[in-house]
Amino acid sequence: MLGGPPFGESIVMWWNFVGRTHDEIVEYRAAWQAQITDPATGEVLPDSRLVAAGRFGVVPDQALRPIPAPGLPNARLKERR
């Protein structure tokens, strides 16, 4: 849930990402997946403490496996006000 005054501009919300356009959401999803994936195997890391530094923070001392983002829908995401 987001609270506070309206943003004053259109936004796109999908899964855990908030952006201004469909393309930003695609970029954020790709960045998240890259951050939680082992580059050697292409598999999601087994432990959140192994997540690479990047756009999205790392939860200290969290040993659970990071949650991969679901696949994007087969349509462009619409901006909302």
Steps between C-alpha positions, in 0.01 A plus 500: 500500500627845413389795705530873477406765248448399136815490290374765257609292203397170345668188637518133412486250786574131449607239754747685730595766246376856449605693190381761256476274194472137394861515382622610844324201658666269246838656591438467876396136466814420301717679758338306786540167323867576425563595863354174640640260239830313512682610182680165477187283507213732413314370806343713774740519793416264789565762769411872505834578665662413164297755301721740303511868584287702265192714454305293753628470854605190685325398822778443756514156661212365287580144397177430310516458122418826316165500323527524122263735321228326301504523124356816356150484354463459127381861466632847570440624853277807515576821681256599776429824678 
